[in-house]
């Protein structure tokens, strides 16, 4: 996909969330066209003008249907869908009864009904609903960002924006970890713990097409896993004693699907390493250069995963950043990537948006970080890099998620 096509695709995503954008968002899109997609300003303006996006106040679909954001916080997807459909039906019927009278907001009744349909479709879809909660915003950093919904930030930690040193030193002898280089990241939230069996079951229950496969008729049989997806579960139930253990036997595809369902995404490799280092530089582990059995689950000491939070947190208050389970990252695996990676928000394999948008089509290896219960001390250093095919669903692979600040 060309840079122009990627920019057009990004604008199309905006339109699925809202048909209008603010003037500041328009400026932000133009900046992004120039800085990320290397598109001339005049060409970017032409693309925006042709897109049909309306420059004005952002439309609040919750307000369109007369719904409150807070009332959705404790509802499951079925209950949310029922409320949205009921609100849509009531307002759509009232619009039909109104006939041809002009509306106070300047719309015709036909335009209003189109907007009602857009609001219904957006709020039923978890990802679009999340986008309504957190306004997609490219304003200047001095402009206050809308807050991330509190229910999404439970058990998450804010990692501050700024620079850190990424990679391993020469004496550790792993070429794919070198050179040590400076990386500058925007702020983001990251899960305090890896995703657990109990949490992943909520996703499976809400998305039956991600059930544990029972035969070759499943929608993703051997397309999105290697045959070991949720291998440790009995049908769609995890072992009772492992509710608070990290979920394992999850492919990259499954981790991506879960993250999108939660309104989050997988961390980039750089985000993962900054979070794992806990504010320290030039240290082998999240807590320093020494390690012992009281710091992490590694070297097959327990022969399996251990409950989340069993070992001490790092300087950012994050648990199990090394040991217990390898963690999937968003990036494509490239052992030579550090030789040419960018300084600001690096990611291998394309833009964050394109990887997230096209994840089911990916066939290349993706990054794994952190080591696991199975690995030796050399493989649970924060600089250790690895990768696997996206179908890989091993007994020592899990994941955690992030939310960018102001995204």
N, C-alpha and C positions, 0 to 999 in steps of 0.2 A: 504494500500500500504506500503511495507517495505521501510526502509531507502535506500536500494540499488536501488529499483525500482524508488523511488522519484529522486535519483541522476541520474539514466539513463534517466528519463523523462526530467530532466533539460537539460541534454546534447542534447536530441532530439530537445528541443526547440531551442537551439543554432543552430543546423543544419538547422532548418527551416528559420533562419535569414541569416546565412552564412555558407558555407561548410568549412570555415577555421577560425582559431583563432590564436592570437599572442601567443608568448611564455609566456608573462606576464599573459594573460588570462588563459592559461593552468595551470600556478602556482596557480592562483586564484581559479580555479575550484578544484584543489587538496586540497587547504586550506579549501574550503567550504565542500568538501567531509568529511574531518576529523572533522571540527568544528561543522557543522550543521547536517550532516547525520551520524556522528559517524562511518565512514568507514575507515578501515585501508588504509594507503598510498599505499601499494603494490596492494591492491584490486582496489583502485581508479585508479591507473595507468593502470591496466589491463582493466578496464571498458573503460577508455578513448582511449586506443589503439585499442580496438575492435569497437569503435563507428564510425570510419571512418572520424572523424574530422581531417582536415589537419592543422598541426602546421605551421603557416606562417603569412603573412600579411592578414589582414581582407579584404575581397572582398567588394568593394563599388558598390552596384547594380545601383546606380545613374550613376556612371562612366561607368559601363558596357553598359548601354543603351544610354550613351551620354546625360544625362539629368542633369539639375541643381536643387539642393534642393530649391533655392530661388524662382524659377518660380512656385513652387507648393503652396506657402504660401497663395495666394489669390484665389485659385481654389477650386471648390467644387469637391466631389468625382467622379461625372460623367466626369467632365473635366479632372481630373487627370487620370482616367482610359483611356480616349480617347488618351491622350498624351503618356501614357506608351505603349498602344497597337500599336500606330503608330510607335514609336521608335523601338519597338521590331520587328515589321513587316519589317521595313527597314533594320535592321541589320541582321535579320534571312535570308531574301532574298539574301542579299549580301554574306552571308556565304554559302548558297546553290550554288550560282554561282561560288564560289571560287574553287570548286572541291576539290582535295586532297592536295593542296599545304600546306606546314607547316606554322604555324602562328609564328609571332615574339615573342609571349608570351610563346611559348612552347606547347600550347594546339593543339590538332587536331581540325579540323572544327566541328566534332561531339561533342567533349567536349565543344567547344565554344557555340554551339547551345543549349546544355543542360544548360549551364550557363545563356544564354539569356532567356531561359524559366523560370529558377529560379528567375532571376531578374524581369521579367514581373509579375510573381505570387506574389512575395514579395512586389513590389511597388504598386500593385493594392489593396492589403490588408492593411487597415489603421494601424492595430497593428504592422504588420511586417515592414511597411514603417516607422513607428515611431521608431522601433528598429534600423533601418538603420540610422535615424537621431541621435539617442543617442546610442552610442556603448555600448553594454553590457560588462561591464568592472569590473574586480576584481583585479586591480593592487593595489600596495601599495599606501597609502594615500598621499605620497610625490609625486606621479606621477600625472601630471595635467590631470584632467578629461575632456572629450569633453564637450563643452557647450550644455545646453539644448536649443533647438530652441526657438528663442525669441517669436514667435507667440504662443507657448504653455505656455509661462510664463506671458503673459498679464494677469493682475489682479490676480497674485499670489505673495506670500510672502515667502521669505527664512527663515526657522526656523533653527537656528544654531545647530550643533551637541553638545552633552553634556548631563549632568545629571540634573534631576529635581526630586522633590518629588511628587509622585503620590498617590492619594487617599484622603479620608476624615478623619477628626479627631474623636476621641472617643465621644466628646460631641455632635456630630451631630447624632449619634445613628443608622447609617445604616451599618450593618455588611458587606454587599457586597462591601463597600467602604474601608474596613480596611484589613490589616494595612496600614498606610501611609508607603510607601517604596520608595527607590531610584531606578530610572530607567535611563539608559543611551541610548540615541538614536543617530543614524546617522542623518546628516542634510537632510532636505527635503523641497520642496516647497509645499505650500497649497493654495487653492483658497482663495482670499481675502473675497469673499462673497459666500453664498450658491448658488447653480445652480438655475437660474431663469426659469420662464415659457418660455421666449423668447429663451433662450439657449437650453432648452429641446426640443422645437419645431424643432430646426435645426436637432437634433438627430432623431426625429420621421420622419421628412421629408426625411432624408437620409436613414432611415431604416424602410420601410413600415411595416415590420413584428412586429414592436413595436408601430404601430398605436393604438389609443384607440379602444378596442374591440367593434365590432358592432354585434357580434353574436357568436355562439358556434363553428363557423368554423375557428376562428382565431387560429394561430399556438400555442399560449400560453394560450388559454382560461382556466383560473382557474388552470393552472400549474404554472404560474409565477406571479400570482396576486390573490387577494381574491374577485374580482368582482368590486372593487372600483378604479382600475387603471385609473388615469386621470379623475376621476369622475367629477371634476369641469370644465372640458373642454367640449365644444360643438363640437362633432366629433373630428377633429384634430386641433382645434383652442382653445387657452386659452382665458379667458375673456379679452377683449381689455384693460381694465383699470389695468390689473395685469401683464403686460409684465415684469416689474421689481420686481415682488414679487417672493419669492422662489417657485419653483415648489413643489407641494404636491401631495398626492395620488400616490406616486411612491413606488413600492415594492423594496426590497433589490436587487432582480434580475434585475429590470429596472435600478437602480442606478449603479450596476456593469456593465451592458451592456453599459450605457452611458459613464462611466469612461474609459472602454476599447476603445470605439470608439474615444474618445478624446486623446488616448495615455497616459492615467493616470490610477489611481486606487483609491479606497476608502482608507481613512486613517485607520491605526490601531488605536485601542482604546488609546494606549499610545501616538501616534502621535497627536491624536485629543486633549487629555488632555493637553499635553505640549503646543500646539498651543493656546488652550483656556486660559491657565493661563497667557499668555502674558509676561512671564519672572518673574512672581511673585510666591512665595511659601507660603503655609499656609494661603491662602486667600480664602474666600468662592466664590467670583465672579471674573471675569476677570480683574476688576479694583480695587478690595479691598474687605472689609468686609461689606460694606453698599450698599444698593440698593434703588432705587426709580424709579418712572415712567419715568424719563428722561433717564434711562440707557438701558432699554430693553423692548421688547414687551412681556408681560406676564400677567397672571391672567385675561385673557379674556377682557382686557381693550378695545381692538378694535374689538373683536369678530372674528378676522381673522388675516391672515398674514399682514405685512406691507412691503413697498418697502425696498430692500436691502440698507444698508448704512444710514438708517434714524437715527440710534443711534450711539453714540461715539464708536470708535475703541478701542481695547485693546492695550497693550504695544507693540505688534508685528504689529499693523496696520491692525488687522483682525476685521471684522464686524459680528454681529449676532452670536457670538460663543455660547451665551446662549440666550434663548428666541426665538421668531419667529417660528422656526421649530426644532423639534428633527432631528438629523443627523445620518444617517446610518454609521456604521464603518465596517471594514473588518472582525473583529474577530467573532468567535462563542461566544454566551453568556454563561458565567460560573460565577455564583454568588460567588464561592469560589476561583476564579482564582488568586486573589492577594496573597493568602496564599502560592502559589508555583510558581508564575510567575518568569521568568528569569530577570536578571539585564539588559542585552543587548537586545535591540529591541524586547521586548516581544510581542507575539501574541498568542491568544487562538484559538485552532482548527487546528493546522498544520502550515506549512510554508506559507509565503505570496504567493509563487509561486503555491503551490498546491491548495490553496483556490481560487486564481484567475483563474487557469487553469480549475478547476472542479466546478465552481460556479453554473452552471445550475443543478448540481446533489445534491446540498446541500438542506437538509430538516430540519436542526436544527435552533434554534433561533440565531439571530445575534444582535450585540450590537447597542444600540441607545444612543446618548449623547446630552446634551445641553438643554433639555426642550423646551417648545414651548409657543406660544401665549396663549394657554389654561391653562398652569400650574401655580401653586403658587410658591412663592419664594423658598420654600424648594426643588422644583424640577428643578430649573434652576441654582443650584450651579454647579461649574465646576467639582466637584467630583461625582455628581449624576450619577448613572449607571442604565440602563434599557436594555431590549432586547425584540425582537418580532420575530415571524416566518417570513421567508423571503418573503412570499406572502403578508404580511400586507401592505396595501396602504391607510393610514389614512390621514385625512385632516390637520394634524399637523406634518407630517413627510416629510423631504426633505433630502438633502445631499450636500456635497462639496467634492472635489477631491484633491489628492496629486500627486507629482512626486518626487521620491527619487533622491537625488543628486548623479550623477555618476552612475545611474543604467542603 
